[in-house]
Structures are given as C-alpha cells and as structure tokens.
C-alpha cells in the first residue's frame, strides 16, 4: 500500500469511527450529513467521496462489524471439537454479540428503512449471501465428518440464517440468560432434524 492509499484508508477509518459513534447515539435516520461533518471535521464532499452516500457509509460499518464478528468467531471455533458443538457455540456467540453490541439498534433501523437504492440492495443481498455461505460451509463439514445426514445443505443454511435472524429480533426484550436459553433451544430444535440418531 503506497502513502496515498494509506492516507485514504486512514481518512476512511477516521470518518467511519466518528460516524459510527453518531449512529449509536442518535440512530440511523436521525443522523444527518451536518452531524457527520461536525463529528468528523471533514466536508460533506469528502465524506461522499469516500463512501458515496450515508447508506454506503452505514453498509461499510456493517461490513466492518461482520468482519470483526467472523474474526472473533474464528479464534473461538477451535474450542468446539464437533460441528454440533460449533453450531451451539456460534448461536451463543451470536446471542452475546447481538445483546451487547451498541450498534444493533441502528442496524435494525437501517434494515427496516424501506428507502434503499438498487446498489445498496445489491450490497445487502451480497451480505446475506455471505451469511448463507458461512452456514453452508459449517453444515457441509458436519455432513463430511459424519455428524449429519446428507441433505439439502443450501436449504438448511437458509433455514439456519432465518432462525438466527428471527431470534435476534425476539430476544431483544429478554434478559441475558433467557436470551441464551432461547438460542440454545433453537439449536436443539434445528439439530433434531439433521443430527444422526445415537449422537
């Protein structure tokens, strides 16, 4: 990376970090470009140069969060010897992350905001595809090592993603222990259909 690229990355990070704090504090919709200019010390033009739009900047922040989540998970994953253990561990990791992350509320608001341009919709679809691919890879490992019956892995990956997304919505109003119990129960129910008998 040359010096100019390094400066560009530093500016992008500075803008993203400052605006992330704003989104956490004020929410997605209430954060204006004027707020972003004031918080970052950058002009509106400079912000748009780096991120194209408010939506683009917010999507960047979600992508950073996803990357952080995955990096944290990859450190934890070896602690779980079987794929079944990994699925329970992943559910717990998701539960902790969603319950404790200050950015969760703003992300919900963003996804429920109906006004999205086609480019943003495309990036969201790519993100969701990444979640499905992640689930499919994990489930395929369970099939390959004999823990699960051979089945429609993509279909199961979609069901697993839908289950986790639904839990994310429903557990917000729960106490921590109740939310974790709900995630574990969901994994019990999910695995009951694919785990080989005798395990």
ZALOVO-235438 format. One record per residue (C-alpha): x, y negated, z negated; residue number from 1. Coordinates in Angstrom, 1 decimal. Each point is the difference from the previous one (the first is absolute). Layout:
<atoms>
+--------+--------+--------+-----+
:     px :     py :     pz : pos :
+--------+--------+--------+-----+
:      X :      Y :      Z : NUM :
...
+--------+--------+--------+-----+
</atoms>
This chain:
<atoms>
+--------+--------+--------+-----+
:     px :     py :     pz : pos :
+--------+--------+--------+-----+
:    0.0 :    0.0 :    0.0 :   1 :
:    1.5 :   -3.3 :    1.0 :   2 :
:   -0.1 :   -3.2 :   -2.0 :   3 :
:   -3.1 :   -1.4 :    1.8 :   4 :
:   -1.9 :    3.2 :   -0.5 :   5 :
:    1.0 :    0.0 :   -3.7 :   6 :
:   -1.2 :   -3.5 :   -0.5 :   7 :
:   -3.3 :    0.9 :    1.8 :   8 :
:   -0.5 :    3.0 :   -2.3 :   9 :
:    0.8 :   -2.2 :   -3.1 :  10 :
:   -2.6 :   -2.6 :    1.1 :  11 :
:   -2.6 :    2.7 :    0.7 :  12 :
:    0.6 :    1.5 :   -3.5 :  13 :
:   -0.1 :   -3.4 :   -1.7 :  14 :
:   -3.3 :   -0.8 :    1.7 :  15 :
:   -1.5 :    3.4 :   -0.6 :  16 :
:    1.0 :    0.1 :   -3.7 :  17 :
:   -1.4 :   -3.5 :   -0.7 :  18 :
:   -3.3 :    0.6 :    1.9 :  19 :
:   -0.4 :    3.5 :   -1.6 :  20 :
:   -0.1 :   -1.7 :   -3.4 :  21 :
:   -2.7 :   -2.4 :    1.3 :  22 :
:   -2.1 :    2.8 :    1.4 :  23 :
:    0.2 :    1.8 :   -3.4 :  24 :
:   -1.0 :   -3.2 :   -1.8 :  25 :
:   -2.6 :   -1.4 :    2.3 :  26 :
:   -1.1 :    2.9 :    2.1 :  27 :
:    0.2 :    0.4 :    3.8 :  28 :
:   -2.8 :   -2.3 :    1.2 :  29 :
:    0.6 :   -2.9 :   -2.4 :  30 :
:    3.7 :   -0.2 :    0.9 :  31 :
:    0.3 :   -2.8 :    2.6 :  32 :
:    2.9 :   -0.8 :    2.4 :  33 :
:    0.4 :   -3.2 :   -2.1 :  34 :
:    0.6 :    2.2 :   -3.1 :  35 :
:    2.5 :    2.0 :    1.9 :  36 :
:    1.9 :   -3.1 :    1.2 :  37 :
:    0.1 :   -1.3 :   -3.6 :  38 :
:    1.1 :    3.3 :   -1.5 :  39 :
:    2.7 :    0.8 :    2.6 :  40 :
:    1.4 :   -3.5 :    0.8 :  41 :
:   -0.3 :    1.0 :    3.7 :  42 :
:   -2.1 :   -1.7 :    2.6 :  43 :
:   -3.1 :    1.7 :    1.3 :  44 :
:    1.8 :    0.4 :    3.4 :  45 :
:    2.9 :    1.8 :   -1.7 :  46 :
:   -2.4 :    2.4 :   -1.8 :  47 :
:   -1.9 :    0.7 :    3.2 :  48 :
:    3.3 :    0.4 :    1.9 :  49 :
:    0.9 :    2.8 :   -2.3 :  50 :
:   -3.4 :    1.7 :   -0.5 :  51 :
:   -2.3 :   -1.3 :    2.8 :  52 :
:   -3.0 :   -0.4 :   -2.4 :  53 :
:   -1.2 :    0.2 :   -3.6 :  54 :
:   -1.2 :    3.5 :    0.9 :  55 :
:    3.3 :    0.9 :    1.5 :  56 :
:    1.8 :   -1.1 :   -3.2 :  57 :
:   -2.4 :    2.0 :   -2.2 :  58 :
:    0.4 :    3.1 :    2.1 :  59 :
:    3.8 :   -0.4 :   -0.3 :  60 :
:   -0.5 :    0.0 :   -3.8 :  61 :
:   -2.2 :    3.1 :    0.1 :  62 :
:    2.7 :    1.8 :    2.1 :  63 :
:    2.6 :   -1.0 :   -2.5 :  64 :
:   -2.2 :    1.4 :   -2.8 :  65 :
:   -0.5 :    3.2 :    2.0 :  66 :
:    3.8 :    0.3 :    0.5 :  67 :
:    0.6 :   -0.5 :   -3.8 :  68 :
:   -2.6 :    2.6 :   -0.8 :  69 :
:    1.5 :    2.5 :    2.3 :  70 :
:    3.6 :   -0.6 :   -1.2 :  71 :
:   -1.2 :    0.4 :   -3.7 :  72 :
:   -1.8 :    3.2 :    1.0 :  73 :
:    3.0 :    1.5 :    1.8 :  74 :
:    2.0 :   -0.4 :   -3.2 :  75 :
:   -2.7 :    1.8 :   -2.0 :  76 :
:   -0.9 :    2.6 :    2.6 :  77 :
:    2.9 :    2.5 :   -0.8 :  78 :
:   -1.4 :    0.2 :   -3.6 :  79 :
:   -3.0 :    2.0 :    1.4 :  80 :
:    1.1 :    3.5 :    1.1 :  81 :
:   -3.1 :    1.0 :    2.0 :  82 :
:   -2.1 :   -1.8 :    2.4 :  83 :
:   -3.0 :    0.4 :   -2.3 :  84 :
:    2.1 :   -1.7 :   -2.8 :  85 :
:    1.0 :   -2.7 :    2.5 :  86 :
:   -3.7 :   -0.7 :    0.8 :  87 :
:   -0.8 :   -0.4 :   -3.7 :  88 :
:    3.1 :   -2.2 :   -0.4 :  89 :
:   -1.0 :   -2.1 :    3.0 :  90 :
:   -3.5 :   -0.5 :   -1.3 :  91 :
:    1.4 :   -1.1 :   -3.4 :  92 :
:    2.5 :   -2.3 :    1.7 :  93 :
:   -2.8 :   -1.6 :    2.1 :  94 :
:   -2.2 :   -0.4 :   -3.1 :  95 :
:    2.8 :   -1.8 :   -2.0 :  96 :
:    0.9 :   -2.2 :    3.0 :  97 :
:   -3.5 :   -1.1 :    0.7 :  98 :
:   -0.9 :   -0.5 :   -3.7 :  99 :
:    3.2 :   -2.0 :   -0.8 : 100 :
:    0.8 :   -1.9 :    3.2 : 101 :
:   -0.9 :   -3.8 :   -0.1 : 102 :
:   -0.4 :   -0.1 :    3.8 : 103 :
:   -2.9 :    2.6 :    0.0 : 104 :
:   -2.9 :   -2.5 :   -0.3 : 105 :
:    1.3 :   -2.2 :    2.9 : 106 :
:    0.5 :    3.1 :    2.2 : 107 :
:   -3.6 :    1.0 :   -0.6 : 108 :
:   -1.2 :   -3.5 :    0.8 : 109 :
:    2.0 :    0.1 :    3.2 : 110 :
:   -1.3 :    3.4 :    1.2 : 111 :
:   -3.6 :   -1.1 :   -0.7 : 112 :
:    0.4 :   -3.2 :    1.9 : 113 :
:   -1.8 :    0.7 :    3.3 : 114 :
:    1.8 :   -2.7 :    2.1 : 115 :
:    3.1 :    1.7 :    1.4 : 116 :
:    1.5 :   -0.5 :    3.5 : 117 :
:    0.8 :    3.1 :    2.2 : 118 :
:    3.7 :   -0.2 :   -0.8 : 119 :
:   -0.7 :    0.2 :   -3.7 : 120 :
:   -2.5 :    2.8 :    0.5 : 121 :
:    2.7 :    1.9 :    2.0 : 122 :
:    2.6 :   -0.4 :   -2.8 : 123 :
:   -2.6 :    1.1 :   -2.6 : 124 :
:   -0.7 :    3.1 :    2.1 : 125 :
:    3.7 :    0.7 :    0.3 : 126 :
:    0.3 :   -0.2 :   -3.8 : 127 :
:   -2.9 :    2.4 :   -0.5 : 128 :
:    1.6 :    2.4 :    2.5 : 129 :
:    3.1 :   -0.1 :   -2.1 : 130 :
:   -2.0 :    1.0 :   -3.1 : 131 :
:   -1.5 :    2.9 :    2.0 : 132 :
:    3.4 :    1.1 :    1.3 : 133 :
:    1.4 :   -0.1 :   -3.5 : 134 :
:   -2.8 :    2.3 :   -1.3 : 135 :
:    0.2 :    2.3 :    3.1 : 136 :
:    3.8 :    0.5 :   -0.5 : 137 :
:   -0.5 :    0.8 :   -3.7 : 138 :
:   -2.9 :    2.4 :    0.7 : 139 :
:    1.9 :    1.7 :    2.8 : 140 :
:    2.9 :    0.7 :   -2.4 : 141 :
:   -2.5 :    1.8 :   -2.2 : 142 :
:   -1.2 :    2.1 :    2.9 : 143 :
:    3.6 :    0.7 :    1.1 : 144 :
:    1.0 :    1.2 :   -3.5 : 145 :
:   -3.1 :    2.2 :   -0.4 : 146 :
:   -1.9 :   -2.0 :   -2.6 : 147 :
:   -2.9 :   -0.9 :    2.3 : 148 :
:   -2.0 :    1.8 :    2.6 : 149 :
:    0.7 :   -1.0 :    3.6 : 150 :
:   -2.7 :   -2.5 :    0.9 : 151 :
:   -0.8 :   -3.3 :    1.7 : 152 :
:    2.8 :   -2.0 :   -1.6 : 153 :
:   -0.9 :   -3.4 :    1.6 : 154 :
:   -3.6 :    0.4 :   -1.2 : 155 :
:    1.2 :    0.7 :   -3.5 : 156 :
:    2.4 :   -2.9 :    0.1 : 157 :
:   -2.9 :   -2.3 :    0.9 : 158 :
:   -2.2 :    1.4 :   -2.8 : 159 :
:    2.9 :   -0.4 :   -2.5 : 160 :
:    0.5 :   -3.6 :    1.1 : 161 :
:   -3.8 :   -0.7 :   -0.3 : 162 :
:    0.0 :    1.6 :   -3.5 : 163 :
:    2.9 :   -2.1 :   -1.2 : 164 :
:   -1.5 :   -3.2 :    1.5 : 165 :
:   -3.4 :    0.7 :   -1.6 : 166 :
:    1.6 :    0.7 :   -3.4 : 167 :
:    2.0 :   -3.2 :    0.3 : 168 :
:   -3.3 :   -1.9 :    0.3 : 169 :
:   -1.9 :    1.8 :   -2.8 : 170 :
:    2.7 :    0.1 :   -2.6 : 171 :
:    0.6 :   -3.7 :   -0.2 : 172 :
:   -2.5 :   -0.4 :   -2.8 : 173 :
:    1.2 :    3.0 :   -1.9 : 174 :
:    2.5 :    0.2 :   -2.9 : 175 :
:    3.4 :    1.4 :    0.9 : 176 :
:   -0.5 :    3.5 :   -1.4 : 177 :
:   -3.5 :    0.3 :    1.6 : 178 :
:    1.4 :   -1.1 :    3.4 : 179 :
:    2.9 :    2.5 :   -0.2 : 180 :
:   -2.5 :    2.8 :   -0.9 : 181 :
:   -2.1 :   -1.0 :    3.0 : 182 :
:    3.0 :    0.3 :    2.3 : 183 :
:    1.0 :    3.4 :   -1.4 : 184 :
:   -3.6 :    1.3 :    0.3 : 185 :
:   -0.1 :   -1.2 :    3.6 : 186 :
:    3.1 :    1.9 :    0.7 : 187 :
:   -1.4 :    3.1 :   -1.7 : 188 :
:   -3.1 :   -0.2 :    2.2 : 189 :
:    2.1 :   -0.6 :    3.2 : 190 :
:    2.4 :    2.8 :   -0.7 : 191 :
:   -2.8 :    2.5 :   -0.8 : 192 :
:   -0.8 :    0.1 :    3.6 : 193 :
:    3.5 :    0.6 :    1.4 : 194 :
:    2.1 :    1.7 :   -2.7 : 195 :
:    0.4 :    3.8 :    0.5 : 196 :
:   -1.7 :    2.1 :   -2.7 : 197 :
:    2.2 :    1.3 :   -2.7 : 198 :
:    2.0 :   -3.3 :   -0.4 : 199 :
+--------+--------+--------+-----+
</atoms>
